[in-house]
Amino acid sequence: MATEEQARQLVTHLEAELLARAGPIELRWQYYRGEQPLKFASEEFQKYHGKRYQGFSDNWVQVTADSPVERLTTTGIKPAGAEQADADLWRVWQENSLDADSQLGFLSSVVANRSYVLVWGNPDDESTPVVTFEDARSCVIAYEPGSRRKRRAALRRWQDGDVEQAVLYLPDEVWKFERSLVKPEKSPQMTAADADLDEIEEEDTGPGPWQPREMGDAEPNPQPNPMGVVPVVELPNRPMLVDEPISDVSGVIAMQDAINLLWAQLFTASDYASFPQRIVLGAERPTIPQLNNKGEVIAERPVDLEKFAVDRVLWVEGDDAKIAEWSAANLDTYTSVMEVAVGHIAAQTRTPQHYLIGKLANLSGDALIAAETGLVQRVNEKQLWFGQALREMFRLVALAQGNEAKAKAVAGGSVLWADAESRSQSQMADALQKLRDIGFPFEWLALRYGLTPTEVADVMAMKQREAQVDPVGQLTQMMSQQPGTAGSAEGLS
C-alpha cells in the first residue's frame, strides 16, 4: 500500500517520462498528418522562396504507416487446450468496439512506437469489462527492473476542460489525482505583484501539484484493484532488448524532407527556368529618377538588383551591353531523383513500390505476391508482438470477469489474425480446394479463408441444417470430396 505522498511522487515521476516522450511522438504525428516544415539546402533559396512554399508537403509517411495497419485484423482468441476460439471474450471485444478501435491502437504503435490498452471492470455489467486503446502521449508503464513484461505501475493522464486528470494503477490499488490548469482570478494589483515576484524568483508558473480527486462516499480514493495486476498493457512496435521501440516512420522523416525540398526546387525551376531566359550583359546599372513636388528630377537612385532576381531579370554591369539566352531547364532530373528517394523509402520500410509510386504493371498473381513479400513479413512481425500484448489484454478481461481459470488458459493461448497476404478470390479458392483435397477440415479452411470464429460457427450451423434437410445429397457431396472414392451416387447402393 502506498501513502498519498508516495503516490503523488510516483505520478510526478511518471508524468516527467511522459513529457520527455511527447516531443518526438508529436513530431512523428505531424509528419503523418502532412504538417511537415520545409527544409532548405541553402540560405539563398530560403531567403527568396521560403515563404512561397510554406505549408507545402508531399506525404509518403502516411502511406508507409497505413500499409501494414490495413492488414492487421484480429479475429479472435483461442485459449490453451481449447478446440475453438473463445466466444465470450470475442463478445467483449465487439461490445467495446475494438474491431475499429484496435486499428487506431495499431496505427498509434506504428507511428509513435508504442500504444497501450486499458482493461477495467464495468460496474453496470460485470460480465463486460471496459477495454480502451490509449495513445502513447497519455499513458506510461513502469516495469520491474530487468523485466520487459512484469508491470509495477502505470499512469494515465488526460485533460478535461481546465482540469488535468491522472490515474495511477498499482497491482493492489488505484489512485486518482487532479490539478487545475487555470490560476484563480486575482485583482490587477496582485496579478502585477505576482508577475514581478515570478520574474525576480524565476519560478516555474506551470500547473500546481497533483491533489487527490474528491470522489465522494460512493467511491473511495484510493480504491482497491480486484484484478491484482496493473491493468494497462503496452503494444510496442519493433521492440528492442535494451533500447526504446522503433517507430516505422522515424526513418522516413529525413527522406521525406529531401523529397519535399526537391518538389520545391522543381516548382521553382518550372516557374523560372522551364522557358528560355534572356539576360542583359554589359549595360550600366539602371537607376530610378527621384522627382520633387514640381515634377523635376532632383536625384537618381540605383535599382535594387535583388528585385530583378525575383522579376526574372539578370543585370550585369559592363562597357558593351549584350543580350544572351539560357535554354530551358530539364525538369526530368528532379522527378528522377525523387523516384530514387521513394525507392529508398520502399526499401527501408518494406513497403511495395506500387503502393508509393502508383504504377502497377500487368503482373501475375505470383509476381504480385513476391512484390508484397516484405510487407507481409512486416505484418507477421507485428502480429507476433501485438499478439503478445492482446493475449495479455484478454487475460485481464478474464480477470476482470472474475474467471481465473480462463485467465490462466488465455495466458498460454494464441491470438487469431486474418491472413496478411493479399490474394484474389480465385487464388484463395484454388488454394483452399487443394488443401481440402489433402485432408484439411472445412472448419480450418473457413478460418484460413478469413472468417472470424463466430462466422465459422454460423457456417457450420448452416451446414448442419442443410444436412438435415438433404442428408443423402450432403453425404454424396462429402464422398465426392474424399480422395480415392468413386464420388458418385451409385457408390451408395
FENWOWO-V716160 format. One record per pair of residues at least 12 apart in sequence whose C-alpha atoms are under 10 Angstrom apart, sorted by sequence separation. I is the first residue (numbers start at 1). GAP is how many residues later the second one is. D is the distance in whole Angstrom. If there is no record, write none. Layout:
I|GAP|D  I|GAP|D
This chain:
38|12|8  77|12|7  78|12|10  105|12|8  118|12|8  119|12|5  120|12|9  141|12|6  142|12|6  155|12|6  156|12|7  165|12|6  166|12|6  287|12|10  288|12|6  289|12|6  394|12|10  395|12|5  398|12|8  432|12|10  433|12|9  444|12|9  475|12|10  476|12|7  477|12|9  479|12|9  76|13|8  77|13|7  118|13|6  119|13|7  140|13|9  141|13|4  142|13|9  154|13|8  155|13|5  156|13|8  164|13|8  165|13|5  166|13|9  287|13|6  288|13|5  289|13|9  343|13|8  394|13|8  395|13|7  397|13|10  432|13|6  443|13|7  446|13|9  476|13|6  479|13|10  76|14|6  117|14|7  118|14|5  119|14|9  140|14|6  141|14|7  154|14|6  155|14|6  164|14|6  165|14|7  286|14|10  287|14|5  288|14|6  289|14|10  339|14|10  342|14|7  343|14|9  354|14|10  393|14|10  395|14|8  396|14|9  431|14|10  432|14|9  442|14|9  443|14|8  446|14|10  475|14|9  476|14|10  38|15|8  75|15|8  76|15|10  102|15|9  117|15|6  118|15|6  139|15|7  140|15|5  141|15|9  153|15|7  154|15|5  155|15|9  163|15|7  164|15|5  165|15|9  286|15|9  287|15|4  288|15|6  342|15|7  392|15|9  395|15|6  396|15|9  476|15|9  37|16|10  38|16|7  74|16|10  77|16|10  116|16|8  117|16|4  118|16|7  139|16|6  140|16|7  153|16|6  154|16|7  163|16|6  164|16|6  286|16|6  287|16|5  288|16|10  352|16|10  391|16|10  394|16|7  395|16|6  429|16|10  432|16|8  443|16|9  473|16|9  476|16|8  37|17|8  38|17|8  76|17|9  116|17|6  117|17|6  138|17|8  139|17|5  140|17|9  152|17|9  153|17|5  154|17|9  162|17|9  163|17|5  164|17|7  285|17|7  286|17|6  287|17|9  339|17|10  354|17|9  355|17|10  393|17|10  394|17|8  395|17|10  432|17|8  443|17|8  472|17|9  475|17|9  36|18|9  37|18|7  38|18|7  75|18|10  115|18|7  116|18|5  117|18|9  138|18|6  139|18|6  151|18|10  152|18|7  153|18|7  160|18|10  162|18|6  163|18|6  285|18|8  286|18|9  339|18|8  352|18|10  353|18|8  354|18|9  392|18|8  393|18|9  395|18|10  431|18|10  442|18|9  36|19|7  37|19|8  38|19|7  74|19|10  115|19|6  116|19|6  137|19|9  138|19|5  139|19|9  151|19|9  152|19|7  155|19|10  159|19|9  161|19|9  162|19|5  163|19|8  285|19|10  286|19|9  352|19|6  353|19|9  391|19|7  392|19|6  394|19|10  35|20|7  36|20|8  37|20|8  114|20|10  115|20|5  116|20|7  136|20|10  137|20|8  138|20|6  151|20|8  154|20|10  155|20|10  156|20|10  157|20|9  158|20|10  159|20|10  160|20|10  161|20|9  162|20|6  285|20|9  351|20|9  352|20|6  391|20|6  392|20|10  428|20|9  429|20|8  472|20|9  34|21|9  35|21|8  36|21|6  114|21|8  115|21|5  116|21|10  118|21|10  135|21|10  137|21|9  138|21|10  153|21|10  155|21|10  157|21|9  159|21|10  160|21|10  161|21|10  162|21|10  350|21|10  351|21|8  352|21|8  391|21|8  392|21|10  394|21|9  428|21|7  34|22|9  35|22|7  36|22|9  114|22|6  115|22|9  116|22|9  117|22|9  134|22|9  159|22|9  183|22|10  350|22|8  351|22|9  352|22|8  391|22|7  34|23|6  35|23|9  36|23|9  112|23|9  113|23|8  114|23|10  115|23|9  116|23|7  183|23|9  350|23|8  351|23|7  352|23|7  388|23|9  391|23|7  34|24|7  35|24|9  74|24|9  75|24|9  112|24|7  115|24|8  116|24|8  182|24|10  183|24|8  350|24|5  351|24|6  352|24|10  390|24|9  391|24|6  425|24|10  34|25|6  74|25|7  108|25|9  112|25|9  114|25|10  115|25|9  116|25|9  181|25|8  182|25|8  183|25|9  349|25|9  350|25|5  351|25|9  388|25|10  390|25|7  391|25|10  31|26|9  33|26|8  34|26|9  73|26|8  108|26|9  109|26|8  114|26|10  181|26|5  182|26|10  349|26|8  350|26|9  388|26|8  389|26|10  31|27|10  32|27|7  34|27|8  73|27|10  105|27|9  106|27|9  108|27|7  109|27|8  139|27|10  141|27|10  180|27|7  181|27|8  347|27|9  350|27|9  351|27|9  387|27|8  388|27|8  31|28|8  32|28|8  33|28|8  34|28|8  74|28|8  105|28|6  107|28|10  108|28|7  138|28|9  139|28|10  140|28|10  141|28|9  142|28|10  179|28|7  180|28|7  346|28|10  350|28|7  387|28|6  419|28|9  31|29|9  32|29|5  33|29|7  73|29|8  74|29|9  104|29|8  105|29|7  179|29|7  180|29|9  286|29|9  346|29|10  349|29|9  386|29|9  387|29|8  418|29|8  419|29|7  31|30|7  32|30|5  72|30|9  73|30|8  101|30|10  102|30|9  103|30|9  104|30|9  105|30|7  178|30|10  179|30|7  180|30|9  285|30|7  384|30|10  387|30|9  417|30|9  418|30|8  419|30|8  420|30|10  30|31|10  31|31|8  32|31|9  72|31|8  101|31|8  102|31|7  104|31|9  105|31|9  178|31|9  179|31|5  180|31|9  284|31|9  285|31|7  286|31|9  384|31|9  416|31|9  417|31|9  418|31|8  419|31|7  29|32|10  32|32|9  71|32|10  96|32|8  101|32|7  177|32|10  178|32|6  179|32|6  283|32|8  284|32|8  285|32|6  383|32|9  418|32|5  28|33|9  29|33|9  32|33|8  69|33|10  70|33|8  73|33|10  95|33|8  96|33|8  98|33|8  101|33|10  177|33|6  178|33|5  179|33|9  279|33|9  280|33|8  281|33|8  282|33|8  283|33|7  284|33|5  285|33|9  383|33|9  417|33|8  418|33|8  32|34|10  69|34|7  72|34|8  95|34|10  96|34|7  97|34|9  98|34|8  176|34|9  177|34|5  178|34|6  179|34|9  278|34|9  279|34|6  280|34|6  281|34|6  282|34|6  283|34|5  284|34|6  383|34|7  417|34|10  418|34|8  69|35|9  72|35|10  92|35|8  93|35|9  95|35|9  96|35|6  97|35|9  98|35|8  176|35|9  177|35|4  178|35|6  277|35|8  278|35|8  279|35|5  280|35|5  281|35|5  282|35|5  283|35|5  284|35|8  383|35|10  417|35|9  69|36|10  70|36|9  92|36|6  93|36|9  95|36|9  96|36|8  118|36|10  176|36|6  177|36|5  178|36|9  277|36|8  278|36|8  279|36|7  280|36|7  281|36|7  282|36|3  283|36|6  284|36|9  416|36|9  66|37|10  69|37|6  70|37|9  91|37|8  92|37|7  93|37|9  175|37|8  176|37|6  177|37|9  272|37|10  277|37|9  279|37|8  280|37|9  281|37|7  282|37|5  283|37|6  284|37|8  380|37|10  383|37|9  416|37|9  68|38|9  69|38|6  89|38|10  92|38|8  93|38|8  118|38|9  175|38|9  176|38|9  272|38|9  280|38|10  281|38|9  282|38|4  283|38|4  68|39|9  69|39|10  88|39|9  89|39|9  92|39|8  93|39|10  176|39|9  272|39|9  273|39|9  281|39|7  282|39|4  283|39|7  380|39|9  66|40|10  67|40|10  69|40|10  88|40|9  116|40|10  272|40|7  281|40|5  282|40|6  283|40|10  379|40|10  380|40|7  65|41|10  66|41|7  69|41|8  271|41|10  280|41|7  281|41|5  282|41|9  379|41|7  380|41|10  65|42|7  68|42|9  280|42|6  281|42|6  378|42|10  379|42|9  439|42|9  65|43|9  164|43|9  279|43|8  280|43|5  281|43|7  376|43|9  377|43|9  438|43|10  439|43|8  65|44|10  66|44|9  163|44|10  166|44|8  176|44|10  177|44|9  279|44|6  280|44|7  376|44|6  377|44|9  437|44|7  438|44|9  439|44|8  65|45|6  66|45|9  165|45|9  166|45|10  167|45|10  175|45|9  176|45|7  177|45|10  278|45|7  279|45|5  280|45|9  375|45|9  376|45|6  436|45|8  437|45|7  438|45|8  64|46|9  65|46|6  164|46|9  165|46|10  166|46|9  167|46|10  174|46|10  175|46|6  176|46|7  278|46|6  279|46|6  375|46|9  376|46|9  436|46|9  437|46|7  64|47|10  165|47|10  166|47|9  174|47|7  175|47|5  176|47|9  277|47|8  278|47|4  279|47|8  373|47|10  436|47|10  165|48|8  173|48|9  174|48|5  175|48|7  277|48|5  278|48|6  373|48|8  433|48|9  62|49|9  173|49|6  174|49|5  175|49|9  276|49|7  277|49|5  278|49|9  372|49|8  61|50|9  172|50|10  173|50|6  174|50|6  175|50|10  276|50|6  277|50|7  372|50|8  172|51|9  173|51|4  174|51|6  275|51|9  276|51|5  277|51|7  172|52|6  173|52|5  174|52|10  275|52|7  276|52|5  277|52|10  369|52|7  169|53|10  171|53|9  172|53|5  173|53|8  273|53|8  274|53|8  275|53|5  276|53|8  369|53|7  168|54|9  170|54|9  171|54|7  172|54|7  173|54|9  273|54|8  274|54|5  275|54|7  368|54|9  369|54|8  167|55|10  169|55|10  170|55|8  171|55|9  172|55|8  173|55|8  273|55|5  274|55|5  368|55|9  169|56|8  171|56|8  172|56|6  173|56|9  174|56|9  272|56|9  273|56|5  274|56|7  171|57|5  172|57|7  173|57|9  272|57|9  273|57|9  274|57|8  365|57|10  366|57|10  170|58|8  171|58|4  172|58|8  270|58|9  273|58|9  365|58|8  170|59|7  171|59|5  269|59|9  270|59|8  365|59|8  169|60|9  170|60|6  171|60|8  269|60|7  270|60|9  169|61|6  170|61|8  269|61|9  270|61|7  366|61|10  168|62|10  169|62|7  170|62|10  269|62|7  365|62|8  169|63|8  266|63|10  266|64|10  267|64|9  266|65|7  269|65|10  265|66|10  266|66|9  266|67|9  267|67|10  266|68|6  265|69|8  266|69|8  263|71|8  262|72|6  263|72|8  262|73|8  155|75|10  259|75|10  262|75|8  263|75|8  153|76|9  154|76|7  156|76|9  259|76|10  262|76|7  152|77|8  153|77|6  154|77|8  155|77|9  261|77|10  151|78|8  152|78|7  153|78|9  154|78|7  259|78|9  260|78|9  29|79|9  32|79|8  150|79|9  151|79|6  153|79|9  154|79|9  258|79|10  259|79|6  31|80|9  32|80|10  150|80|9  151|80|9  258|80|9  259|80|9  151|81|8  259|81|10  29|82|7  151|82|8  256|82|10  259|82|7  25|83|10  28|83|6  29|83|7  151|83|10  255|83|10  258|83|8  259|83|8  27|84|10  28|84|7  149|84|9  26|85|10  27|85|9  28|85|9  149|85|9  256|85|8  25|86|8  26|86|8  148|86|10  255|86|7  256|86|9  25|87|5  255|87|8  24|88|8  25|88|8  142|88|10  25|89|10  141|89|9  255|89|8  256|89|9  22|90|9  252|90|10  255|90|7  21|91|10  141|91|8  148|91|10  254|91|10  140|92|9  141|92|8  148|92|10  252|92|9  253|92|10  139|93|9  140|93|9  141|93|8  148|93|8  252|93|6  139|94|10  140|94|8  148|94|9  251|94|8  252|94|10  139|95|9  146|96|10  249|96|10  252|96|8  251|97|8  252|97|8  134|98|9  136|98|9  251|98|8  133|99|10  134|99|10  136|99|10  249|99|10  131|100|10  132|100|10  133|100|9  134|100|9  248|100|9  249|100|8  131|101|10  133|101|10  248|101|7  133|102|10  121|104|10  120|105|9  121|105|9  120|106|10  121|106|9  120|107|9  119|108|10  26|110|10  121|110|10  25|111|8  26|111|8  119|111|9  120|111|7  25|112|7  118|112|9  119|112|5  120|112|9  118|113|6  119|113|7  22|114|8  23|114|9  117|114|8  118|114|5  119|114|9  21|115|8  22|115|6  117|115|6  118|115|7  21|116|7  22|116|9  116|116|7  117|116|5  118|116|9  20|117|10  116|117|6  117|117|7  18|118|8  19|118|8  115|118|9  116|118|4  117|118|8  18|119|6  19|119|9  21|119|10  115|119|6  116|119|6  17|120|10  18|120|7  114|120|7  115|120|5  116|120|8  18|121|7  114|121|5  115|121|7  15|122|10  17|122|10  18|122|7  113|122|9  114|122|4  115|122|8  15|123|9  17|123|8  18|123|10  113|123|6  114|123|6  15|124|9  17|124|10  112|124|9  113|124|5  114|124|9  14|125|9  15|125|8  17|125|10  109|125|9  110|125|10  112|125|8  113|125|8  114|125|9  14|126|7  109|126|7  110|126|9  111|126|9  113|126|9  14|127|8  108|127|9  109|127|6  110|127|6  14|128|8  108|128|10  109|128|6  110|128|9  106|129|8  108|129|9  109|129|9  105|130|8  106|130|9  107|130|10  114|130|9  106|131|9  113|131|8  114|131|7  10|132|10  113|132|6  114|132|8  112|133|9  113|133|5  114|133|8  112|134|8  113|134|4  110|135|10  111|135|9  112|135|6  113|135|7  109|136|9  110|136|8  111|136|5  112|136|8  113|136|9  18|137|9  109|137|9  110|137|6  111|137|6  112|137|8  113|137|9  18|138|10  109|138|7  110|138|6  111|138|6  112|138|9  14|139|9  18|139|9  108|139|9  109|139|9  110|139|7  111|139|8  14|140|8  15|140|8  110|140|10  238|140|10  14|141|7  15|141|9  11|142|10  13|142|10  14|142|9  15|142|8  10|143|9  11|143|9  12|143|10  14|143|10  238|143|8  10|144|10  11|144|7  237|144|9  238|144|8  10|145|9  11|145|9  237|145|7  11|146|9  236|146|9  239|146|8  235|147|10  238|147|8  237|148|7  238|148|10  236|149|7  237|149|8  235|150|7  236|150|7  15|151|9  235|151|6  234|152|9  235|152|9  236|152|10  235|153|8  236|153|8  14|154|9  234|154|10  235|154|6  11|155|8  233|155|10  234|155|6  235|155|8  11|156|8  233|156|6  234|156|9  11|157|7  232|157|10  233|157|8  10|158|8  11|158|10  233|158|10  234|158|10  233|159|7  234|159|9  8|160|9  232|160|9  233|160|7  7|161|8  231|161|9  232|161|8  7|162|10  231|162|8  7|163|9  233|163|9  11|164|9  231|164|10  232|164|9  11|165|10  231|165|7  11|166|9  230|166|9  231|166|9  7|167|10  8|167|9  229|167|8  2|168|9  7|168|7  8|168|10  228|168|10  231|168|10  1|169|9  7|169|9  8|169|8  227|169|8  231|169|9  1|170|9  2|170|9  7|170|9  227|170|9  229|170|9  1|171|7  2|171|8  4|171|9  227|171|9  228|171|9  1|172|7  2|172|10  227|172|6  228|172|10  2|173|9  226|173|9  227|173|6  226|174|8  227|174|9  225|175|10  227|175|8  226|176|9  227|177|10  68|180|10  65|182|9  65|183|7  64|184|8  65|184|7  64|185|7  63|186|10  61|187|9  62|187|8  65|187|10  61|188|6  64|188|8  60|189|9  61|189|9  61|190|10  61|191|6  60|192|8  61|192|7  60|193|9  59|194|10  61|194|10  60|195|9  61|195|7  60|196|7  12|197|8  59|197|7  12|198|8  58|198|8  59|198|10  11|199|8  57|199|9  58|199|9  60|199|9  9|200|10  57|200|9  59|200|9  8|201|8  9|201|9  58|201|7  59|201|9  8|202|7  57|202|9  58|202|6  7|203|10  8|203|8  57|203|6  58|203|10  8|204|8  56|204|8  57|204|9  7|205|10  56|205|10  58|205|8  5|206|10  57|206|8  4|207|9  53|207|10  56|207|9  57|207|9  4|208|8  53|208|10  56|208|8  53|210|10  53|211|7  52|212|9  53|212|10  50|214|9  53|214|9  7|215|10  39|215|10  49|215|9  53|215|10  49|216|9  52|216|10  4|217|10  32|217|8  36|217|9  39|217|10  40|217|9  41|217|9  4|218|9  31|218|8  38|218|10  39|218|6  40|218|9  3|219|10  28|219|9  31|219|9  38|219|7  39|219|8  45|219|10  49|219|8  2|220|9  28|220|10  29|220|9  36|220|9  37|220|8  38|220|9  39|220|10  40|220|9  41|220|8  45|220|9  1|221|10  28|221|7  31|221|9  32|221|9  36|221|8  38|221|10  39|221|8  40|221|6  41|221|10  25|222|9  28|222|7  31|222|7  38|222|7  39|222|6  40|222|10  1|223|10  27|223|9  37|223|9  38|223|7  45|223|10  28|224|10  36|224|9  40|224|9  41|224|10  25|225|10  28|225|8  31|225|9  39|225|10  40|225|10  24|226|9  27|226|9  31|226|10  38|226|9  149|240|9  149|243|10  48|258|9  48|259|10  48|261|9  49|261|9  48|262|8  131|262|8  131|263|10  131|265|10  131|266|8  129|267|9  130|267|8  129|268|6  128|269|8  129|269|9  127|270|9  128|270|10  129|270|10  130|270|9  115|271|10  127|271|9  129|271|6  110|272|9  114|272|10  117|272|8  128|272|8  129|272|7  109|273|10  116|273|9  117|273|8  127|273|8  128|273|7  119|274|7  126|274|8  127|274|6  117|275|10  118|275|8  119|275|9  121|275|10  126|275|6  127|275|9  106|276|9  117|276|7  119|276|10  120|276|8  121|276|8  125|276|10  126|276|9  127|276|10  109|277|9  116|277|10  119|277|6  120|277|8  118|278|9  119|278|6  121|278|9  122|278|9  118|279|10  120|279|10  121|279|5  122|279|9  106|280|8  119|280|10  120|280|7  121|280|7  64|281|8  105|281|10  119|281|8  120|281|10  121|281|10  60|282|8  64|282|8  68|282|10  67|283|10  68|283|8  61|284|9  64|284|10  65|284|9  67|284|7  60|285|8  64|285|7  67|285|9  60|286|10  64|286|9  65|286|9  64|287|6  63|288|9  64|288|9  67|288|8  102|288|10  64|291|8  63|292|7  64|292|8  63|293|7  60|295|10  60|296|7  59|297|10  60|297|10  93|301|9  92|302|9  71|304|9  90|304|9  93|304|9  71|305|9  89|305|7  92|305|8  89|306|9  92|306|10  68|307|7  72|307|7  67|308|8  68|308|8  71|308|7  72|308|9  89|308|8  67|309|10  68|309|10  70|309|10  71|309|10  74|309|9  89|309|8  68|310|7  69|310|8  72|310|8  73|310|9  77|310|10  88|310|10  64|311|10  67|311|10  68|311|6  72|311|7  67|312|9  68|312|9  71|312|10  79|312|9  69|313|9  74|313|9  77|313|9  78|313|9  68|314|8  72|314|10  77|314|7  79|315|10  74|316|9  79|316|10  77|317|8  89|317|10  76|318|10  86|320|10  89|321|10  86|324|9  80|326|9  79|327|8  82|327|9  79|328|9  80|328|9  81|328|7  82|328|10  85|328|10  79|329|9  80|329|5  81|329|9  85|329|9  79|330|5  80|330|6  85|330|9  78|331|9  79|331|4  80|331|8  81|331|9  82|331|9  85|331|8  78|332|7  79|332|7  80|332|5  81|332|8  77|333|8  79|333|7  80|333|4  78|334|9  79|334|4  80|334|7  78|335|6  79|335|7  77|336|7  78|336|5  79|336|9  77|337|6  78|337|6  76|338|9  77|338|5  78|338|7  76|339|6  77|339|6  75|340|8  76|340|5  77|340|9  74|341|7  75|341|5  76|341|7  74|342|6  75|342|5  76|342|9  73|343|9  74|343|5  75|343|6  73|344|6  74|344|6  72|345|7  73|345|5  74|345|10  71|346|9  72|346|7  73|346|8  71|347|8  72|347|9  73|347|9  71|348|8  72|348|7  71|349|5  70|350|9  71|350|8  71|351|9  68|352|9  84|359|10  90|362|10  90|363|9  91|363|9  90|364|8  87|366|8  85|367|9  86|367|8  87|367|7  85|368|6  86|368|9  84|369|8  85|369|8  84|370|10  87|370|10  75|372|9  85|372|10  84|373|9  75|375|8  78|375|10  75|376|8  76|376|7  77|376|9  73|377|10  75|377|5  76|377|7  74|378|9  75|378|7  76|378|9  75|379|9  75|380|10
